[in-house]
Amino acid sequence: MKLKGLATSNIRNWLPFGFLLVGWGGALFLFISASPVIVVTDQYEVTLYGKERIQATCVQSSLGIWKPLRLVYGERGEDPERLVLKIGLAARRPALVLFPSWFYEGALHYTKVYPQVPVGIWFSEKELENETAFLSFPGYVGRIDYRKDMEHLVSLFLEKSPLEVPRLKIDEESWAGTTASQVQAALGKAIQNRFQTKKIPFGGTSPESYPPDTETNAGSLWIMGPSSVKTLAEKGSYVLYSWQDPRYVPPSVVVLLDDSRWPHLVSFARDIWKRERQKGERQIWYTSVQRFLKK
């Protein structure tokens, strides 16, 4: 009787672990058997963003959506049919295929060959001249809202030092198309709104005297556009849009804004699946990931 009671007690003690093991096993089976998400890239993007960063992002994103995530390498200017064939070899029926903007033709061809598979493409600021084509894309288009970025940027500087906010300036030459004026207006509005809504005026300046005298401040903080090819001066401070690893940007960069698709893979995938179910808007807007590099 004692042995029987002891055995029953041991079974009861191990029962929760058994259920946990079965649960994890079931979750792992669902992960392995799930249709994968295909992310199309090329060697240039991997080199620019960093192979290790992309690998880490892919692992995190795969866990975030609980589906296998596979990279398919294409070549710029590659025949769309060949690219579609590569994707087909990687997965017969993927849950989703994500393209960068420079593979627009391949993405368009994929939607024609596999209309049942959701397709997303990441619109780049550098592709403004092709905006009409992207707006007519039959799949989903991920975009960065640079005007919203300005609001977040002002909030970021307010947390660090309110006196820095009036020094933010747009480097218009580095912004493509009409975006410069739009971003400039958004920045001015964000600064003014922050001034007027703060209960205690910062920097000894009242809202009535906006904009403040910036001559007393040391230099401006220049916000460089995503299409910028300028060489940053050794002297001066910059807010830079770049996909580069923060460890390798020039020391003059105060804030790094990542407007690439990589930080948004999980959100982009989930938003596409949600809009597929609800037949929602095909343009999906995001904000850049901001990193304050100076303490």
PEJODA-V481033 format. One record per residue. SS is DSSP state (@ for helix, = for strand, . for the rest). OMEGA is omega as a letter, one per 40 degrees, with the letter a starting at -180 (999 if undefined). NEAR is the number of other C-alpha atoms within 8 Angstrom. Layout:
# PEJODA-V481033
SS;OMEGA;NEAR, SS;OMEGA;NEAR
This chain:
# PEJODA-V481033
.;i;4, @;i;5, @;i;6, @;i;7, @;i;8, @;i;8, @;i;8, @;i;8, @;i;8, @;i;8, @;i;8, @;a;8, @;a;7, @;a;8, @;i;8, @;i;8, @;i;7, @;i;8, @;i;8, @;i;8, @;i;8, @;i;8, @;i;8, @;i;8, @;i;8, @;i;8, @;i;8, @;i;8, @;i;8, @;i;8, @;a;10, @;a;8, @;a;6, .;i;8, .;a;10, .;i;12, =;a;13, =;i;16, =;a;11, =;a;12, =;i;12, .;a;11, @;i;8, @;a;6, @;i;9, @;i;11, @;a;8, @;a;8, @;a;11, .;a;11, @;a;8, @;i;6, @;a;8, @;i;11, @;i;8, @;i;8, @;i;10, @;i;9, @;i;9, @;a;8, @;i;11, @;i;12, @;a;8, @;i;7, @;i;9, .;i;7, .;i;12, .;i;11, =;a;12, =;i;9, =;i;8, =;a;12, =;i;8, .;i;9, .;a;7, .;a;7, .;a;4, .;i;8, .;a;7, @;a;11, @;i;8, @;i;8, @;i;11, @;i;11, @;i;8, @;i;9, @;i;11, @;i;9, @;i;7, @;i;9, .;a;10, .;a;7, .;a;7, .;i;11, .;a;10, =;i;12, =;a;13, =;a;12, =;i;14, =;a;11, @;a;10, @;i;5, @;a;9, @;a;10, @;i;7, @;i;12, @;i;12, @;i;10, @;a;11, @;i;11, @;i;14, @;a;7, @;a;6, .;a;7, .;a;8, .;a;5, .;i;11, .;a;14, =;i;12, =;i;13, =;a;14, =;a;12, .;a;12, .;i;9, @;a;8, @;a;8, @;a;9, @;a;9, @;i;6, @;a;7, @;a;8, @;i;7, @;a;7, @;a;9, @;i;8, .;a;6, .;a;9, .;i;6, .;a;10, =;a;13, =;i;14, =;a;13, =;i;11, =;i;11, .;a;10, @;i;9, @;i;10, @;i;9, @;a;10, @;i;12, @;a;12, @;a;8, @;i;9, @;i;12, @;a;8, @;a;8, @;i;11, @;i;11, @;a;7, @;a;6, .;a;8, @;a;10, @;a;9, @;a;9, @;a;11, .;a;9, .;a;11, =;a;10, =;i;8, =;i;10, .;a;10, @;a;9, @;a;7, @;i;12, .;a;13, .;i;12, .;a;6, .;a;6, @;a;8, @;a;12, @;i;8, @;a;9, @;i;12, @;i;9, @;a;8, @;i;12, @;i;12, @;a;8, @;a;8, @;i;11, @;a;12, @;i;10, @;i;8, @;i;8, @;a;11, @;a;8, @;i;6, .;a;8, .;i;5, .;a;4, .;a;10, @;i;10, @;i;6, @;a;5, .;i;9, .;i;8, @;a;8, @;a;4, @;i;7, .;e;9, .;a;6, .;i;7, .;a;5, @;a;7, @;a;5, @;i;5, .;i;7, .;i;5, .;i;7, .;i;10, =;a;11, =;i;11, =;a;11, =;a;14, .;i;12, .;a;12, .;a;9, .;i;9, .;a;5, .;i;5, .;a;4, .;i;7, .;i;6, .;i;5, .;a;5, .;a;9, =;a;11, =;i;13, =;a;13, =;i;13, =;a;11, .;i;9, .;a;10, .;i;9, .;a;8, @;a;7, @;a;4, @;i;6, .;a;8, .;a;6, .;i;5, .;i;11, =;a;12, =;i;12, =;i;12, =;i;14, =;a;13, =;a;10, .;i;12, .;a;7, .;a;7, @;i;7, @;a;8, @;a;8, @;a;9, @;a;11, @;a;7, @;a;10, @;a;10, @;a;9, @;i;9, @;a;11, @;i;9, @;a;9, @;i;11, @;a;9, @;a;7, @;a;6, .;a;6, .;a;8, .;a;6, .;i;8, =;a;9, =;a;11, =;i;8, =;i;9, .;a;10, .;i;12, =;a;8, =;i;9, =;i;7, =;a;8, .;a;9, .;a;5, .;999;3
